[in-house]
Amino acid sequence: MADLLHPNDVAEAELQEEPQDPGDFEVAGTAADALEADLLWRALEDAGIPAIVRSPRSDFAGKLDAPVDLFTLLVPVRDLPQARSLLTERRAALEADPDSAARAAEEEEAAGEGGSLP
């Protein structure tokens, strides 16, 4: 343990790691509804890409400006190319099997999560 006489004798467990700054976030893609946004957000998170889902209608001004819901998926700039290719793959998979989104929603509801958008 460090003290005034031995400040460099700090145990490894006592050192606190500084959080990593992901940097600026950019739009990687969009989703037409909350279910698609949740599925795509989960795919990004599962791939280790931090993601934020934002809806323009989340505040009062957005409700006036945006006539329809459109969710944007934001990722760090450093992960943008990987995120865009992943979103393209996932969207193609959803279009190839349109019932998969319904099954995923049913499984999520059965698990008791009930929509865990951040």
GIHUGI-V993760 format. One record per residue. N is the residue number from 0. RES is the residue in one letter. PSI is psi as a letter, one per 30 degrees, with the letter a starting at -180 (* if undefined). BURIAL is b if it has 9 or more other ideal C-beta (glycine too) atoms within 8 Angstrom, else e. D_LAST is the distance of its C-alpha to the last C-alpha in whole Angstrom. Layout:
n->N res->RES psi->PSI burial->BURIAL d_last->D_LAST
n->N res->RES psi->PSI burial->BURIAL d_last->D_LAST
//
This chain:
n->0 res->M psi->k burial->e d_last->39
n->1 res->A psi->k burial->e d_last->40
n->2 res->D psi->a burial->e d_last->42
n->3 res->L psi->e burial->e d_last->44
n->4 res->L psi->f burial->e d_last->47
n->5 res->H psi->i burial->e d_last->44
n->6 res->P psi->f burial->e d_last->41
n->7 res->N psi->f burial->e d_last->41
n->8 res->D psi->i burial->e d_last->41
n->9 res->V psi->k burial->b d_last->37
n->10 res->A psi->l burial->e d_last->36
n->11 res->E psi->e burial->e d_last->33
n->12 res->A psi->f burial->e d_last->31
n->13 res->E psi->f burial->e d_last->31
n->14 res->L psi->k burial->e d_last->30
n->15 res->Q psi->k burial->e d_last->26
n->16 res->E psi->k burial->e d_last->24
n->17 res->E psi->k burial->e d_last->23
n->18 res->P psi->k burial->e d_last->19
n->19 res->Q psi->k burial->e d_last->19
n->20 res->D psi->j burial->e d_last->18
n->21 res->P psi->f burial->e d_last->17
n->22 res->G psi->a burial->e d_last->19
n->23 res->D psi->k burial->e d_last->18
n->24 res->F psi->k burial->b d_last->15
n->25 res->E psi->l burial->b d_last->17
n->26 res->V psi->k burial->e d_last->16
n->27 res->A psi->f burial->b d_last->16
n->28 res->G psi->a burial->b d_last->16
n->29 res->T psi->l burial->e d_last->15
n->30 res->A psi->k burial->b d_last->15
n->31 res->A psi->f burial->e d_last->17
n->32 res->D psi->l burial->e d_last->15
n->33 res->A psi->e burial->b d_last->11
n->34 res->L psi->e burial->b d_last->13
n->35 res->E psi->e burial->b d_last->14
n->36 res->A psi->e burial->b d_last->11
n->37 res->D psi->e burial->b d_last->9
n->38 res->L psi->e burial->b d_last->12
n->39 res->L psi->e burial->b d_last->12
n->40 res->W psi->e burial->b d_last->9
n->41 res->R psi->e burial->e d_last->10
n->42 res->A psi->e burial->b d_last->14
n->43 res->L psi->e burial->b d_last->13
n->44 res->E psi->e burial->b d_last->11
n->45 res->D psi->f burial->e d_last->14
n->46 res->A psi->g burial->b d_last->17
n->47 res->G psi->g burial->e d_last->16
n->48 res->I psi->j burial->b d_last->14
n->49 res->P psi->k burial->b d_last->11
n->50 res->A psi->l burial->b d_last->9
n->51 res->I psi->k burial->b d_last->7
n->52 res->V psi->k burial->b d_last->7
n->53 res->R psi->k burial->e d_last->9
n->54 res->S psi->k burial->b d_last->11
n->55 res->P psi->f burial->b d_last->15
n->56 res->R psi->g burial->e d_last->15
n->57 res->S psi->f burial->e d_last->12
n->58 res->D psi->l burial->e d_last->15
n->59 res->F psi->e burial->e d_last->19
n->60 res->A psi->e burial->e d_last->20
n->61 res->G psi->e burial->b d_last->18
n->62 res->K psi->e burial->e d_last->19
n->63 res->L psi->e burial->e d_last->23
n->64 res->D psi->e burial->e d_last->23
n->65 res->A psi->j burial->b d_last->21
n->66 res->P psi->f burial->e d_last->22
n->67 res->V psi->l burial->e d_last->20
n->68 res->D psi->k burial->b d_last->16
n->69 res->L psi->j burial->b d_last->16
n->70 res->F psi->k burial->b d_last->12
n->71 res->T psi->k burial->b d_last->13
n->72 res->L psi->j burial->b d_last->11
n->73 res->L psi->k burial->b d_last->12
n->74 res->V psi->l burial->b d_last->13
n->75 res->P psi->k burial->b d_last->16
n->76 res->V psi->e burial->b d_last->19
n->77 res->R psi->f burial->e d_last->21
n->78 res->D psi->g burial->b d_last->19
n->79 res->L psi->e burial->b d_last->19
n->80 res->P psi->e burial->e d_last->22
n->81 res->Q psi->e burial->b d_last->21
n->82 res->A psi->e burial->b d_last->18
n->83 res->R psi->e burial->b d_last->20
n->84 res->S psi->e burial->e d_last->22
n->85 res->L psi->e burial->b d_last->19
n->86 res->L psi->e burial->b d_last->18
n->87 res->T psi->e burial->e d_last->21
n->88 res->E psi->e burial->e d_last->22
n->89 res->R psi->e burial->b d_last->19
n->90 res->R psi->e burial->b d_last->20
n->91 res->A psi->e burial->e d_last->24
n->92 res->A psi->e burial->b d_last->23
n->93 res->L psi->e burial->b d_last->21
n->94 res->E psi->e burial->e d_last->24
n->95 res->A psi->e burial->e d_last->27
n->96 res->D psi->i burial->e d_last->26
n->97 res->P psi->f burial->e d_last->24
n->98 res->D psi->f burial->e d_last->24
n->99 res->S psi->e burial->b d_last->22
n->100 res->A psi->e burial->b d_last->19
n->101 res->A psi->e burial->e d_last->20
n->102 res->R psi->e burial->e d_last->21
n->103 res->A psi->e burial->b d_last->18
n->104 res->A psi->e burial->b d_last->16
n->105 res->E psi->e burial->e d_last->19
n->106 res->E psi->e burial->e d_last->19
n->107 res->E psi->e burial->b d_last->15
n->108 res->E psi->e burial->b d_last->17
n->109 res->A psi->e burial->e d_last->20
n->110 res->A psi->f burial->e d_last->18
n->111 res->G psi->g burial->e d_last->16
n->112 res->E psi->e burial->e d_last->12
n->113 res->G psi->h burial->e d_last->12
n->114 res->G psi->j burial->e d_last->9
n->115 res->S psi->h burial->e d_last->6
n->116 res->L psi->k burial->e d_last->4
n->117 res->P psi->* burial->e d_last->0
//
